[in-house]
Amino acid sequence: MASTLKVLEQCQVSPPKDSVPTTSLPLTFLDIPWLVLLQPVQRLYFYEFPHPSHHFTQTLLPSIKHTLSLTLQNFFPLSGNLTCPPPPSMPYIHYVANMSSVKFTITESAANFIHLIGNHPRHVQEFDHLVPHLPDFNNLDSNSSDTTTFLLPILALQATIFPNSGLCISIAYRHVVDGRTANHFMKCWASVYKSGGDLSCIHESPPIYDRDLIKTPKDYEPILFNQYIGLRSTWKNLDMAKSSSIFIDNFRTTFVLGRENIQSLKQLIMTQCKNCNEPTPKHLSKFVVTCGFVWVCLMKALHASETGVTSMKDDDLLRLGFAADIRSLFQNPVPITYFGNCLSACYVADKKREIMAECGIAKAVKALEAAIFELKNRDLEGLKRMVPFRGELVVAESSVAIAGSPKLGVYGTDFGWGRAKKVEVVHFVDSTVFSLAESRDEEDGIEVGLALPRTTMDAFTSLFEQGLKNFC
């Protein structure tokens, strides 16, 4: 698609001079497995902004950059690099005083702001110009060897002005931190900016860097070491410079489930269990209800549109993976503001015949409920066994992963321009992922984001709406 972007400024923003010493932060056994996902997480925050571009650049931008610098003083590892030395050394985050910085790009777009913030299908390429470019390995080439130390920037930011219409603040970050950490950073920056530089929000809930909270068990170190060696061996063949959507003719759509929809879906599941002589679930959370319903609709839509799911045998497995926050599962619970990854992989699998059957939603929900129950009852040994599977959440066309979480509260990121008109996760461009966020407008509701070919999206929409119409 034709570019509608004009770059107004590119800069590097650092913590204030001499405010943070040179520091290295080791990765834990909950961080390293995520290195398999080198492509950055990308989230866009859209705000109403009925002003010309020069009002933003001349009046607001100096304060935006200043408060970003103040916020980075407290989140300084985000300014550094993921440093991956040759074995036997292990990767770590390295911040260099007065040198490390974050790339911040300010642009102007001629695209239709109202169109982009809608829930209707929009081509995935329409969002590409809004995503900040996060540089790849700064020393990766065909001559890289087993003795090369790879450096990877962690964070990039962009502000895009839609003159007299709107504003998009976007973030791209590596998975050396989880969504809760990235969300903590964004909310702190927004609060510091809105308050005119007041850092009390950060002082009240500072990021926690204590790696003793998540110690790597000694008996797990050899497994982690071999995993790191295996990951390094794949990096020389990567081509991360191309846009992931450049050859994808898919459309991004948002579906909203309100409180009444979710309550009615719970009744549907109870009815399916009764009709199929299945035990009723013990706890139907809105997460398992939403994910089970969306997963079944998606698999049926892929089957109807003659994708790889169509050719699968009835006994072949369909898989759904998600990352669960495990801060509360440690003997000494990890603080909510811990900086890094505190996630464990969960995935469920069931035969195609079961998911496609009349009671498929009930089957999916029960499988999700069982997986979450198992996770909550695991000890550290159980968590260790789950970690190596993280890179296998999406291994085939029959596998789907979930990005985001309604618990992050992304619509609470308040820069003072009013509540975000829309928040989009855009690092996925096909049916292997769907995203979740809290609903902007529906109390206790959930927004579901998908990116599918037009025919598959039409099939999914029909199944989704028919499901709600029949039982809501």
N, C-alpha and C positions, 0 to 999 in steps of 0.2 A: 504494500500500500504506500501511496505517496506520503512523504514526510510533511508534517505541518508544524515543524518545530523550528524555533529560532533560539540559539544559545545566547543569553545575555551576559553571563559571567560564569567562570569556572574558578574555584578557589580551593585552598586547603585550609581546614580549620583544625587548630591544635588546642590542647589545654593551655591556660595562661602560662607565660614563660616562667620557668623554674618552680612551677607549682607541684610537679610530680617527678620524682627521681626515676632514672632508668630502672625498669622492673621486668622480671620474667615471671610468668604465671604458668605452672605446669598444667597439662591436661590430665583428667582423671579417667578411670575406666568407664565412666559414663559419657565422656567426651569423644574419645578416640574412635569408637565404632561409627560415629556420625561423619567422619572424614570421607566415608564412601559417598556422601552427598556433597560434592564440591560445588555444585551449582548453587547460587545463593537463594535464600528465601527472599521474596519480594512482596511488599505490602504497600498499597496506595491509600492515602487518606484524602478525600475530596471535601473541600469546604466552600461555602458560598462566599464570594468576594467581589462585590459589585464596584470595582475600582479599576482604573487604568494601570498598566504595567509600571509606569514611572512612579505611581504612588507606592507600590510595593518596594521597588528597588531603592527609592530615595528616602522613604519614610520608615518602612518596616525592616528592610533587610539588614541594616547595621545592627539593630537590636537582636534580630534572629541569629546572626552570626556570633554576636557577643555572648548571648545566653547559651548557644550551642557550645562555645568554648568553655564556659563555666560548668556546663553539665558534663562535658568530656573530662574535666578535671576529676570528677568523681567516678566516671565510667572510662577511665584512661585506657584499659586494655583494648577497647573498641578502636582506638586510634592506632594501635600497633599492627603487627603482622603475625599471622600464624606461621611459625618457623618450624620447618620439618627437616631436621638434620639427618645425615646418613646414620644407619644403625652402627653401634648399639645405642646411640642417643635416641631419645623419644621426643615427639613434637611438643611445642610449648608456644604460648603467646608472648611476644617480646615487644615492649614499649621502650622507645629511646627518648630520653628527655630532650625537649626543645626541637625534636626532629620528626617524630611520629605525628601523623595527621590524618584527617578524614577528608576525602574528596566530596565537595559540595558544589552542585551545578544548579544554576538558575536559568530557566528557560521560559519562553513564551510559546503558547500553542494556539493555533487557529482552529483546532478541533471543536466540535460541539459539546460543551460541558454537560448540558442537560441530557444529551444522548448517552454520554459515557457513564453517568451516575444512575442510569436506569437499571431495572431488573431484566429487561427484555434482552434477546440475543444480540450481542455485539461481537464483531470479529476479534479474535485474540490479538491480531496484529495492531488493532487500534490502540492498544495499551502500551505497545513497545516503546514509544517515544517518551513515555512518562516514567520509565524505569531507570534509576541511576545505574551508570556503568560501573561495575565493581571490577577493577583490573584483575587479570588472571595472574598465574605464577609469573613473577617478574624476571625469572631466569630459566624458564622452561623452553627447551628447544630440542632438536633431534640429537644434539650432542650431549644432552644431559646424561649423567652416569649415576652409578650407585653411590658415588661420593658427593653428589650435589646436595647442597642445602637449599630446599625450596622455600620461597617466601610468598605468602598469600595475604593481601590486604583483607581485613575483616568486615569493614563497614563502608558504605557509600550512601549519600543522601542527595535528593534533588527536590527543588521547588519549581513547579510549573504554573505559570500564570495564564489564565484564560481571560483576556482583557474584558473588564466590566461584567464578568460572569462568575468566575470561580478560581480556585487555587487547589493544587494538588501537592501535598508533601509526601514524598515516597522514600522508602528505605529498602536497601538490599544488604543482607548480612549473611555471613557464613554460619554454618551450624556448630560453631564452637560455643555458642550460647543457645539456649532454648527460647521458645516463644515468650515465656514469662519474663526472661531477662530482657529481651529486646523490647517488649511492651513496657517494662519498668523504665527503661531508658527513654523511650518516646514520651511517656507520660510525665516523666521528670522534666525533660526539655520543654515540653508544652507548658507545664506549670511555672517553670522558671521564667519563660518568656512572658506568659500572661501576667505574672506578678511584677514584672519589671526588673528581674534579677534577684529576687528573693529565693534563697537556697533552702528555706526551711523544709520544703517537701522532701528534699534529698537528705537533710540532716535527720528527719524523722524516720525515714526508711532507706538508709544507705545500702548500696550494693555490698554484699558480703563476699570476700575473696578467700576466706579461710579454707584451704584445701584439706585440712585435717578433718573437716566435716564429712568428706567423702574419700576415705583412704582406699587405695587400690590393694585388695588382698594379695599377700605375697604369692600364694599359689596360683593367682590369676595372671601374674606378670608375664610368664612365658606365652600364654595365649594372646595377651594383648600385644606383645612384641611381634609374634608371628603375623598377627593381623595387620600391624603397621607395615611390616615388610611387604606383605601381599598388596596393600594399598599403593605403596610407593611404586611397585612394579607396573602399575597400570597408568600412572600419571603421564609418562612420556608419550602416550598415544592419545591424549586428550586433545580435543579441539573445542575450547570453550569460547572462542572469539565470535562464533556465529550465533545469531539470535535463535533461541530455541523454537520460535514460532515461524521462522522464515518460510518453511515449506509446509506449514500446517494450515489447512482450510477449515478451521474449527471456530465455533462461536461460544462466547462466554455468557452464561445466564445465571441469574440469582433467583432461587425459589425460597419463599418464606413460609414457615410453619408457625402459626400463632398458638397461644395457649389452648384455645378450644380445639384446634386441629390436633394437637398432641394428645389431649385428653381423649378425643374420639379415636385416635389411632390405638391408644391403650385398650379401648373397648374392642376394637377390631382384633387385636392380638389375643385378648381373652376369649373372644368368640372363635377364632381359628383354633386355639388350643382345645376348646371344648369339642368342636366339630371333628377334630383329628385325634381325639382321645390322648392329648398330650398334657402333661402336668403344667399347671399355670405358673408363670414366672413369679418369683418372690418379690422382686423390686423392679418396677418398670420406670427407670429414669428417663428423662427427655432425651438424654444422649443416646441410650440404646434404642429407644423407640425411633428417633430420627434416623440414626445410622442404619438400622435394620430395614426401615421403609425405603430409604434412598438406595441402599445397596441392591435390594430386590428389584426396584424399578429400573435401576441402571443396568443390571444384568439382563433383564427382560428386553430393555431397549436395544442393547448391543446384540442380543440374539435376533430380534426382529429386523435389525438393519444389516444382518448378514456379515458380522465381523467374525473374528476368530472364535468367539464364544459359540457361534452357530455350529461350527465344525466339531466342537467338543463332544465327547461321549457323555452319556447320562451319569456315569460313575466318576467322571473327572471332577477334580476339586476346584471350587471357586474360593478365593481368599480375600479377606478384608483385614487390613492392618492399620493400627493406630498407635500413637505414642501416649503413654500415661505418665502423669506427674507422680513421682514416688517420694516426694519430700517427707511425707508423713510416715513412710514405711521403715525408716531407719530407727535404730534403738534410741538415738537422740535426734529427734526430728530436725530436718534441715530448714533453715529460715526461708521464708517466702521470697526474700530478696537475694538469695544466694546467686552469685554470678557464675553462669556456666550451664551445663546440661544436667538436669536431674530428672531424666525420663527413662522409661523402660519400654521396650517394644511389646506390643500385644498383637496377636493376629488370630483370626478364627478362620476355619475352613469347613466347608460342607459340600456334599455332592451336588452337582448341577441339578439333578432330578429333584432334590429336596428344596433348593432355593427357588426353582421354577414352579414348584407345585402350588396347589391351592393354599396350603398353609405355610408358604415360603417365608412370609414376614415373621410369623411366630417362631419358625425355626431359626431365622437369622437373629432375632432378638434374644432368644434363649442362649444361642451360642455366644453372643456378645456378653450377656449377663454372666455366663459361666466363666468367660475369660477374665472379666473384671474381678469376679469373686476370687478366682485363683490368684490373681496378682496381689490382691489385698492380703492374702494369707501366706504369701511367700516370705521366707527369711532371706538373709543376704546370699546364702548359697543358691537359692532359687533365682534371685535377681542376676547373679553371675552367669547362670546357665542361659538366661534369656538374652543377654547382651549381644553375643555373636550373631544373632539372627537379624539384627537391625537393618543391615544392608539388603536383606532379602524380603522386605515388606512388599516390594513390587518387583516380581521376577518374571511375570508373563502377562499376556493380555487378559488372563483370567483373574489377575490380582488387582486390587484397588487399595489405595492408602488414603487416610484422612489427614488433611492439613488444617492447622488452627484448632481453636476450641472456643466455645461460648464463654468459658470461664475467664478468658483473657480480658474481656470488657474493652475491646478496641475502640468502641464508640465513646469511651470516656477520655480519649486523648484530646484535651481542650486547650487550644492555643489562644482562646479569647475571641475567636471568629464565629462562635456558635457551634452547636453540635455538628459533627461531620455529616455531610449529606450522604456519603457512601464510603465504605471501606472495602477494598478488594484485595484478595490474595491472587497474584498473577504469575507465580513461578511455575505453574503447571498449565499445560495447553492441550491435554487429551484426557481420555477416559480412565487413566491409571490413578487419578487423584480426584477427590472432591473436597471442598473446604467447608468449614463451619465457623460461624461467628454468632454472637448474640444479635437479635433483631434490633434494628434501629427504632422501629415504630411499634412493634408488637411486644407488649410486656410479657416477659418470660418466653418469648419466641426465639426462633433460631433461623438464621439465614444460611442457605446451602448454595455453594457456588460450584458450577460444573462447566467444563469446556469440551464440547462434542461437535462432530460434523452435523450439518443442518438436519439431515434425515434422522440421525440418532437422537438429536435434541428434540425433534418433533415427536418421536416415539416416546421419549422419556417424559416430555410434558404431558402427553396424553395419558400415560400410565399414572403419573403423579396426580394430575387433576382428577382423573377418574377414581383413583383410590380415595382422595379426600371427599369427592362428591358422593361416593357410595356409603361412606362410613362416618362422615363429619356433618 
